[in-house]
Amino acid sequence: MNDFLLGMKKGIPVALGYFAVSFSFGVMAAKGLTPLMATIISATNLTSSGQYAGAQLMMRSASYIEIVLTVLLINIRYSLMSISLSQRIDPNMKIGTKLLIGFGITDEIYALSITSPHKLTAKYMFGLISLPFLGWVSGTAVGAFGAQFFNEDLLKAMGIALYAMFIAIIIPDARRSKPILLVILIASAISCAFYYIPGIKEIGLCFKIIIATIVASLIGAIFFPINDEEKSPKPDEDGDLNV
């Protein structure tokens, strides 16, 4: 099968999931941003949690430094993913092609790429990225432009979809790993403290996220260092993760 078509085939499940999640983002963003602006954000960012946090800060008229630091902190993991993938892609690939592929790297696309037994050619990567990208942008557009036609109760219900997605991401790992569970609980406790304790609850949302993330991660790194013997999940014949 052509590399591009093979990549597209692998990306279909991700595209379907992205449409549903980005639909929720579009609905949420339409409360304070224009539908066109929300769609442009999705087309130029392609990051669920980063977009959600950034849009929330924009609607709260946060400072530029708050928005930049928050989005940078949330999205910096993609740089590490791209560095990791650079060891597997064609070494003769041009820098412009690498940058385009780097733009399309997300958590799910990285997982499919790094575990794939298939050679990571430019055509394969573009095929893998294309449908998820279209799913993400189109979902945002449908949610943002259609938000005005939805019932208010439905809009409120859709608002929890992103939170449900975050929970769906962390729960499986938390069930398999006690250190991950403890780090999540630490971060949650810090977030609750910022919400309920007088004197610190007035801290900006950006800095709350930064502090909670850094402190929880630091505690995890100190008390639960990664064992050298721990192994990454292995792909099966279709390139899917076996965990």
Backbone hydrogen bonds in HBPLUS format (Angstrom, degrees):
<---DONOR---> <-ACCEPTOR-->    atom                        ^
c    i                          cat <-CA-CA->   ^        H-A-AA   ^      H-
h    n   atom  resd res      DA  || num        DHA   H-A  angle D-A-AA Bond
n    s   type  num  typ     dist DA aas  dist angle  dist       angle   num
A0006-LEU N   A0002-ASN O   2.88 MM   4  6.10 155.5  1.94 157.6 165.7     1
A0007-GLY N   A0003-ASP O   2.94 MM   4  6.15 155.9  2.00 149.0 155.0     2
A0008-MET N   A0004-PHE O   2.97 MM   4  6.27 155.4  2.03 146.8 153.7     3
A0009-LYS N   A0005-LEU O   2.96 MM   4  6.17 155.3  2.02 145.4 151.6     4
A0010-LYS N   A0006-LEU O   3.13 MM   4  6.44 155.1  2.20 145.5 151.4     5
A0011-GLY N   A0007-GLY O   3.07 MM   4  6.29 135.9  2.27 140.8 153.1     6
A0011-GLY N   A0008-MET O   3.05 MM   3  5.02 127.4  2.34  93.8 108.3     7
A0012-ILE N   A0009-LYS O   3.45 MM   3  5.59 163.1  2.48 103.9 108.6     8
A0015-ALA N   A0011-GLY O   2.95 MM   4  6.14 158.5  2.00 156.0 162.6     9
A0016-LEU N   A0012-ILE O   3.08 MM   4  6.37 158.2  2.13 157.9 162.7    10
A0017-GLY N   A0013-PRO O   3.11 MM   4  6.35 159.1  2.15 145.8 151.3    11
A0018-TYR N   A0014-VAL O   2.82 MM   4  6.03 156.6  1.87 153.5 160.7    12
A0019-PHE N   A0015-ALA O   2.99 MM   4  6.19 150.7  2.08 146.4 153.2    13
A0020-ALA N   A0016-LEU O   3.45 MM   4  6.74 160.9  2.49 144.9 147.8    14
A0021-VAL N   A0017-GLY O   3.16 MM   4  6.43 165.5  2.18 152.2 155.9    15
A0022-SER N   A0018-TYR O   2.80 MM   4  5.79 167.8  1.82 154.1 158.2    16
A0023-PHE N   A0019-PHE O   2.97 MM   4  5.94 139.4  2.14 137.9 148.3    17
A0025-PHE N   A0021-VAL O   3.13 MM   4  6.54 150.7  2.22 141.4 150.0    18
A0026-GLY N   A0022-SER O   2.82 MM   4  6.06 157.3  1.87 149.0 154.3    19
A0027-VAL N   A0023-PHE O   3.05 MM   4  6.35 156.6  2.10 148.2 153.9    20
A0028-MET N   A0024-SER O   2.97 MM   4  6.21 162.0  2.00 150.0 154.9    21
A0029-ALA N   A0025-PHE O   2.79 MM   4  5.95 167.9  1.80 157.6 161.0    22
A0030-ALA N   A0026-GLY O   3.02 MM   4  6.03 146.5  2.13 142.5 150.4    23
A0031-LYS N   A0028-MET O   3.17 MM   3  5.72 162.3  2.20 113.1 118.6    24
A0032-GLY N   A0029-ALA O   3.12 MM   3  5.92 163.0  2.15 120.9 125.1    25
A0033-LEU N   A0029-ALA O   2.79 MM   4  5.61 148.9  1.88 159.8 169.1    26
A0037-MET N   A0034-THR O   3.06 MM   3  5.17 115.1  2.50  99.7 115.1    27
A0038-ALA N   A0034-THR O   3.01 MM   4  6.33 160.4  2.05 158.8 164.2    28
A0039-THR N   A0035-PRO O   3.01 MM   4  6.24 156.2  2.06 147.2 153.4    29
A0040-ILE N   A0036-LEU O   2.93 MM   4  6.17 156.3  1.99 149.2 155.7    30
A0041-ILE N   A0037-MET O   2.94 MM   4  6.17 153.4  2.01 148.5 155.6    31
A0042-SER N   A0038-ALA O   3.18 MM   4  6.49 156.2  2.24 145.0 150.1    32
A0043-ALA N   A0039-THR O   2.97 MM   4  6.22 152.5  2.05 145.8 154.0    33
A0044-THR N   A0040-ILE O   2.99 MM   4  6.11 133.3  2.22 144.2 155.0    34
A0045-ASN N   A0041-ILE O   2.97 MM   4  5.87 119.0  2.36 142.2 155.6    35
A0046-LEU N   A0042-SER O   3.25 MM   4  5.32 138.5  2.43 121.1 132.3    36
A0051-GLN N   A0047-THR O   2.93 MM   4  5.82 157.8  1.98 146.3 153.0    37
A0052-TYR N   A0048-SER O   2.94 MM   4  6.10 162.8  1.97 153.9 159.2    38
A0053-ALA N   A0049-SER O   3.01 MM   4  6.15 170.8  2.02 149.5 151.8    39
A0054-GLY N   A0050-GLY O   2.88 MM   4  5.93 162.0  1.92 146.0 152.1    40
A0055-ALA N   A0051-GLN O   2.79 MM   4  5.84 165.6  1.81 152.5 156.3    41
A0056-GLN N   A0052-TYR O   3.02 MM   4  6.16 157.9  2.07 145.3 151.7    42
A0057-LEU N   A0053-ALA O   3.01 MM   4  6.25 158.0  2.06 149.1 154.7    43
A0058-MET N   A0054-GLY O   2.92 MM   4  6.16 153.3  1.99 147.7 155.5    44
A0059-MET N   A0055-ALA O   2.96 MM   4  6.18 157.2  2.01 150.0 155.3    45
A0060-ARG N   A0056-GLN O   3.09 MM   4  6.30 127.2  2.38 135.1 148.9    46
A0060-ARG N   A0057-LEU O   3.14 MM   3  4.98 133.5  2.37  91.4 104.5    47
A0062-ALA N   A0057-LEU O   2.96 MM   5  5.23 172.5  1.96 154.5 154.1    48
A0061-SER N   A0058-MET O   3.10 MM   3  5.06 159.8  2.14 104.5 108.5    49
A0067-ILE N   A0063-SER O   3.14 MM   4  6.48 163.2  2.17 153.4 157.2    50
A0068-VAL N   A0064-TYR O   2.86 MM   4  6.05 167.6  1.87 156.2 159.8    51
A0069-LEU N   A0065-ILE O   2.97 MM   4  5.98 169.2  1.98 146.8 150.2    52
A0070-THR N   A0066-GLU O   3.00 MM   4  6.03 162.0  2.03 147.0 152.6    53
A0071-VAL N   A0067-ILE O   3.02 MM   4  6.10 174.4  2.02 153.7 155.5    54
A0072-LEU N   A0068-VAL O   2.89 MM   4  5.89 156.6  1.94 147.1 154.7    55
A0073-LEU N   A0069-LEU O   2.92 MM   4  5.98 160.6  1.95 144.4 149.8    56
A0074-ILE N   A0070-THR O   3.00 MM   4  6.22 162.9  2.03 152.6 157.2    57
A0075-ASN N   A0071-VAL O   2.91 MM   4  5.91 157.1  1.96 146.6 153.0    58
A0076-ILE N   A0072-LEU O   2.93 MM   4  5.59 123.9  2.25 144.7 153.3    59
A0078-TYR N   A0075-ASN O   3.01 MM   3  5.83 156.4  2.07 123.4 128.7    60
A0079-SER N   A0076-ILE O   3.09 MM   3  5.56 142.0  2.24 109.5 118.9    61
A0081-MET N   A0077-ARG O   3.00 MM   4  6.35 154.2  2.07 148.7 156.4    62
A0082-SER N   A0078-TYR O   2.93 MM   4  6.09 156.9  1.98 143.1 148.9    63
A0083-ILE N   A0079-SER O   2.96 MM   4  6.20 154.7  2.02 146.2 153.0    64
A0084-SER N   A0080-LEU O   3.00 MM   4  6.22 155.2  2.06 144.8 151.5    65
A0085-LEU N   A0081-MET O   2.94 MM   4  6.23 159.1  1.99 150.2 155.5    66
A0086-SER N   A0082-SER O   2.92 MM   4  6.06 137.9  2.10 142.1 153.4    67
A0087-GLN N   A0084-SER O   3.27 MM   3  5.87 160.8  2.31 111.7 117.2    68
A0088-ARG N   A0085-LEU O   2.84 MM   3  5.37 161.6  1.88 118.1 124.4    69
A0089-ILE N   A0085-LEU O   3.20 MM   4  6.48 141.7  2.35 156.8 167.9    70
A0093-MET N   A0090-ASP O   3.04 MM   3  5.45 164.8  2.07 119.4 121.8    71
A0097-THR N   A0094-LYS O   3.13 MM   3  5.37 120.7  2.49 102.0 115.8    72
A0098-LYS N   A0094-LYS O   3.03 MM   4  6.40 157.0  2.09 151.8 158.9    73
A0099-LEU N   A0095-ILE O   2.94 MM   4  6.21 153.9  2.01 150.1 156.7    74
A0100-LEU N   A0096-GLY O   3.12 MM   4  6.38 154.2  2.19 143.1 149.5    75
A0101-ILE N   A0097-THR O   3.01 MM   4  6.27 158.5  2.05 150.5 156.4    76
A0102-GLY N   A0098-LYS O   2.82 MM   4  6.03 156.2  1.88 147.7 155.1    77
A0103-PHE N   A0099-LEU O   2.98 MM   4  6.23 145.8  2.10 143.3 151.4    78
A0104-GLY N   A0101-ILE O   3.03 MM   3  5.25 125.4  2.34 100.5 114.3    79
A0105-ILE N   A0102-GLY O   3.30 MM   3  5.31 164.2  2.33 103.3 108.0    80
A0110-TYR N   A0106-THR O   2.82 MM   4  5.82 155.9  1.88 149.5 156.3    81
A0111-ALA N   A0107-ASP O   3.02 MM   4  6.23 156.6  2.08 142.0 148.4    82
A0112-LEU N   A0108-GLU O   3.01 MM   4  6.29 158.1  2.05 148.9 154.2    83
A0113-SER N   A0109-ILE O   2.94 MM   4  6.06 149.3  2.04 141.8 150.6    84
A0114-ILE N   A0110-TYR O   2.82 MM   4  5.91 178.3  1.82 163.6 163.6    85
A0115-THR N   A0111-ALA O   3.35 MM   4  6.18 143.2  2.49 134.9 142.6    86
A0116-SER N   A0113-SER O   3.22 MM   3  5.19 157.4  2.27 101.3 108.2    87
A0121-THR N   A0119-LYS O   2.93 MM   2  5.78 130.0  2.19 109.0  93.8    88
A0125-MET N   A0121-THR O   3.04 MM   4  6.26 165.9  2.06 153.0 156.3    89
A0126-PHE N   A0122-ALA O   2.92 MM   4  6.09 162.5  1.95 152.8 157.8    90
A0127-GLY N   A0123-LYS O   2.95 MM   4  6.05 152.0  2.03 143.4 151.4    91
A0128-LEU N   A0124-TYR O   2.90 MM   4  6.12 153.5  1.97 146.5 154.1    92
A0129-ILE N   A0125-MET O   2.94 MM   4  6.11 147.5  2.04 145.8 154.0    93
A0130-SER N   A0126-PHE O   2.94 MM   4  5.84 150.1  2.04 143.6 150.9    94
A0133-PHE N   A0129-ILE O   2.99 MM   4  6.06 157.3  2.04 158.5 165.7    95
A0134-LEU N   A0130-SER O   3.00 MM   4  6.28 162.5  2.03 151.9 156.6    96
A0135-GLY N   A0131-LEU O   2.77 MM   4  5.95 158.0  1.81 154.8 161.7    97
A0136-TRP N   A0132-PRO O   2.88 MM   4  6.02 152.5  1.96 144.7 151.5    98
A0137-VAL N   A0133-PHE O   3.01 MM   4  6.22 170.3  2.02 156.9 158.7    99
A0138-SER N   A0134-LEU O   2.91 MM   4  5.82 163.8  1.94 147.0 152.4   100
A0139-GLY N   A0135-GLY O   3.01 MM   4  5.82 152.0  2.09 133.7 141.9   101
A0140-THR N   A0136-TRP O   3.16 MM   4  6.29 156.2  2.22 140.0 146.1   102
A0141-ALA N   A0137-VAL O   2.99 MM   4  6.26 161.7  2.02 150.6 155.6   103
A0142-VAL N   A0138-SER O   2.94 MM   4  6.13 166.8  1.96 153.5 156.4   104
A0143-GLY N   A0139-GLY O   3.01 MM   4  6.14 163.7  2.03 147.6 152.4   105
A0144-ALA N   A0140-THR O   2.80 MM   4  5.91 164.3  1.82 155.4 160.1   106
A0145-PHE N   A0141-ALA O   2.87 MM   4  5.82 169.0  1.88 152.4 155.9   107
A0146-GLY N   A0142-VAL O   2.98 MM   4  5.60 139.0  2.15 131.7 142.6   108
A0149-PHE N   A0146-GLY O   2.98 MM   3  5.52 154.2  2.05 116.3 124.3   109
A0150-PHE N   A0147-ALA O   3.17 MM   3  5.39 162.5  2.20 109.5 114.9   110
A0154-LEU N   A0151-ASN O   3.02 MM   3  5.20 120.3  2.39 100.5 115.5   111
A0155-LEU N   A0151-ASN O   3.02 MM   4  6.40 151.9  2.11 151.6 160.0   112
A0156-LYS N   A0152-GLU O   3.06 MM   4  6.35 155.6  2.12 148.4 154.3   113
A0157-ALA N   A0153-ASP O   3.02 MM   4  6.24 154.1  2.09 142.7 149.9   114
A0158-MET N   A0154-LEU O   2.87 MM   4  6.10 155.8  1.93 150.3 156.8   115
A0159-GLY N   A0155-LEU O   3.12 MM   4  6.27 130.4  2.37 135.9 148.1   116
A0159-GLY N   A0156-LYS O   3.18 MM   3  5.13 134.1  2.40  92.4 105.0   117
A0160-ILE N   A0157-ALA O   3.24 MM   3  5.91 162.5  2.27 114.7 119.0   118
A0161-ALA N   A0158-MET O   3.04 MM   3  5.35 162.4  2.07 112.5 118.2   119
A0164-ALA N   A0160-ILE O   2.87 MM   4  6.15 154.9  1.94 152.3 160.0   120
A0165-MET N   A0161-ALA O   2.88 MM   4  6.20 144.8  2.01 143.0 153.1   121
A0166-PHE N   A0162-LEU O   2.98 MM   4  6.32 156.8  2.03 149.4 154.4   122
A0167-ILE N   A0163-TYR O   3.00 MM   4  6.28 160.3  2.04 150.6 155.7   123
A0168-ALA N   A0164-ALA O   2.88 MM   4  6.08 153.9  1.95 144.5 152.1   124
A0169-ILE N   A0165-MET O   3.00 MM   4  6.26 136.6  2.19 142.2 153.7   125
A0169-ILE N   A0166-PHE O   3.15 MM   3  5.12 128.3  2.43  92.6 106.2   126
A0170-ILE N   A0166-PHE O   3.13 MM   4  6.45 155.9  2.19 150.8 155.8   127
A0171-ILE N   A0167-ILE O   2.94 MM   4  5.84 161.9  1.98 157.1 160.9   128
A0174-ALA N   A0170-ILE O   2.90 MM   4  6.00 154.0  1.96 153.7 162.4   129
A0175-ARG N   A0171-ILE O   2.92 MM   4  6.10 147.2  2.02 155.7 163.1   130
A0176-ARG N   A0172-PRO O   3.28 MM   4  6.53 141.1  2.44 139.1 148.8   131
A0177-SER N   A0173-ASP O   2.90 MM   4  5.96 139.3  2.07 147.9 158.7   132
A0181-LEU N   A0177-SER O   3.12 MM   4  6.37 158.4  2.17 146.5 152.7   133
A0182-LEU N   A0178-LYS O   2.93 MM   4  6.18 159.1  1.97 155.9 161.1   134
A0183-VAL N   A0179-PRO O   2.96 MM   4  6.20 157.8  2.01 150.0 155.8   135
A0184-ILE N   A0180-ILE O   2.96 MM   4  6.19 158.3  2.01 150.4 156.1   136
A0185-LEU N   A0181-LEU O   2.96 MM   4  6.23 156.6  2.02 147.6 154.2   137
A0186-ILE N   A0182-LEU O   2.89 MM   4  6.11 152.1  1.96 147.0 154.8   138
A0187-ALA N   A0183-VAL O   2.95 MM   4  6.19 164.0  1.98 150.8 154.5   139
A0188-SER N   A0184-ILE O   2.90 MM   4  6.10 153.6  1.97 145.9 153.8   140
A0189-ALA N   A0185-LEU O   2.87 MM   4  6.05 153.9  1.93 144.6 151.6   141
A0190-ILE N   A0186-ILE O   2.98 MM   4  6.25 157.5  2.03 150.9 156.6   142
A0191-SER N   A0187-ALA O   3.01 MM   4  6.22 157.1  2.06 144.8 151.0   143
A0192-CYS N   A0188-SER O   2.92 MM   4  6.18 154.6  1.98 148.2 155.0   144
A0193-ALA N   A0189-ALA O   2.95 MM   4  6.17 152.2  2.03 144.6 152.3   145
A0194-PHE N   A0190-ILE O   3.04 MM   4  6.36 154.1  2.11 148.0 154.2   146
A0195-TYR N   A0191-SER O   3.12 MM   4  6.35 135.2  2.33 136.7 148.8   147
A0195-TYR N   A0192-CYS O   3.06 MM   3  4.98 126.5  2.35  92.2 106.9   148
A0196-TYR N   A0192-CYS O   2.94 MM   4  6.14 151.2  2.02 154.5 161.1   149
A0197-ILE N   A0193-ALA O   2.95 MM   4  5.44 161.9  1.98 144.0 149.7   150
A0201-LYS N   A0197-ILE O   3.18 MM   4  5.89 129.7  2.44 160.4 172.5   151
A0203-ILE N   A0200-ILE O   3.18 MM   3  5.57 166.2  2.20 111.0 115.1   152
A0208-LYS N   A0204-GLY O   3.04 MM   4  6.31 146.3  2.15 151.0 161.5   153
A0209-ILE N   A0205-LEU O   3.03 MM   4  6.31 159.8  2.07 154.0 157.9   154
A0210-ILE N   A0206-CYS O   2.99 MM   4  6.29 161.5  2.03 150.9 156.4   155
A0211-ILE N   A0207-PHE O   2.93 MM   4  5.92 168.9  1.94 143.4 146.8   156
A0212-ALA N   A0208-LYS O   2.97 MM   4  6.03 169.0  1.98 149.5 153.2   157
A0213-THR N   A0209-ILE O   2.94 MM   4  5.97 160.1  1.98 147.2 153.2   158
A0214-ILE N   A0210-ILE O   2.93 MM   4  6.04 171.1  1.94 154.3 157.0   159
A0215-VAL N   A0211-ILE O   2.93 MM   4  5.91 168.9  1.94 153.3 157.1   160
A0216-ALA N   A0212-ALA O   3.09 MM   4  5.95 163.5  2.12 140.8 146.0   161
A0217-SER N   A0213-THR O   2.95 MM   4  5.94 158.9  1.99 144.5 151.2   162
A0218-LEU N   A0214-ILE O   2.83 MM   4  5.89 156.0  1.89 146.6 153.7   163
A0219-ILE N   A0215-VAL O   2.98 MM   4  6.18 163.7  2.01 152.2 156.0   164
A0220-GLY N   A0216-ALA O   2.98 MM   4  6.16 158.1  2.03 144.1 150.7   165
A0221-ALA N   A0217-SER O   2.84 MM   4  6.06 154.4  1.90 148.0 155.0   166
A0222-ILE N   A0218-LEU O   2.98 MM   4  6.16 151.9  2.06 147.9 155.0   167
A0223-PHE N   A0219-ILE O   2.97 MM   4  6.03 175.0  1.97 156.3 158.0   168
A0224-PHE N   A0220-GLY O   2.77 MM   4  5.14 141.5  1.92 134.2 144.1   169
A0230-GLU N   A0227-ASN O   2.96 MM   3  5.46 162.4  1.99 116.5 122.2   170
A0242-ASN N   A0234-LYS O   3.09 MM   8  5.73 137.9  2.28 143.2 153.7   171
A0236-ASP N   A0240-ASP O   2.89 MM   4  5.53 143.6  2.03 143.8 155.5   172
A0239-GLY N   A0236-ASP O   3.02 MM   3  5.22 161.8  2.06 110.6 116.0   173
